[in-house]
Amino acid sequence: MSTFQLSQKDMKQAENAATKAADIARGHGSSVPLGAVGAAIPGAKSVGFLSELGTSWDEEIKAWADSTEAFGNDIAATSADTQTTDGAAGGLFDDLFGLIGGN
């Protein structure tokens, strides 16, 4: 028989770390700074690519932040599920011990 143990404190810390990382990443794209750089280099043929690069970077940052936030939400859901299951199992054992005269 194997044992599965879960630390609610550790799960909450992991959830908070994932959510915080997602929040920090949001709004830190590069389309605005790269657009400003492009405007400072008039006539260069590659300038248009700077805006495309910035937009692509913004989209990747958003996708990463969304995925990381979803991971934090999954951790929270798993933690809640284990607490519910643990509570239900504990209640069953209480009932069982009550039937057999144990405390």
N, C-alpha and C positions, 0 to 999 in steps of 0.2 A: 504494500500500500504506500502511495506517495502522499506527501503533505504539500498543500498549497497555502502559502501565507502571504498576506498582502498588508503592507503598512499604509494605512489611510493617510498618515502624515506625508510619507514619501510620494504617494499618488497625488496629493494636493500640491506638493512642491513641483512635481513634474508638470502637472496641469498649468500651474502659474508660470513656470518657466517657458513653456510653449506659447502660451497666450502673450506673455510679455515680449518674447522674441518677435512674434507676428506684429504686435503693436509698434515695436521699435522700427521694424523694417518698412512698415507702411509709410508712404510719404517721403521715402529716401531714394526715389528713382533719380534718373539723371537726364531726363528730357529737357528740363528747364536749363540746367547749367550747360549742357551740350548745345542747346539752341543759342544760348548767349555766345558761346565760343564761335559757333558758325557765323553769327552776325558780325563778329569781330574780324573775320577773314573774308573780306569781300572778293568775289571773283574766283575763288578756289572751287574747282569742280567737285571736290570731295565733301564740301560743306553740307550738301543735302543728305549725305549719309550720316552725318552727326545727329541730325534730328531723328532719322530712322533708328539709329543705334540707341538713342535715348529712349524712344518710345518702346522699342523692343525690351530694353532693360527694365523700364517701368512695368511692362506686362509680366516679365519674369519675376520681378520682386513681388508684385501683387499675387501671382499664382503661388509663389513660395509662402507668402504670408497667409493666404487662404488655406493652403494645405497644412501649415503648421498650426493654425488656429483650429482646424478640423481635428487634428491629432490631439490637441489639448482637450477639445470637447469629447473625443473618444475616451481619453483617459478619465475624464470626469464621469462619463456614463458607465464605464467599467467599474470604477470605484463605487458608484451608487448601486450598481447591480450586485457587487460582492457584499456590500453592507446589507442589502435587502435579503440576499440569500443566507447570509450568516445569521441575520436576525430570525429568519423563518426556521432555519435549522435549529437554532438555540431554543426557539419556542417548542419545536417538536420534542427535543430532548427533555425540556421541562415537563411536558405532558407525559412523556414516557416514564420519567423518574417518578412522577406523581402517581402513575398507575401501579408501579412496582413497589411503591413505598419508600423510595430513596429521596434524598434532598439534593 
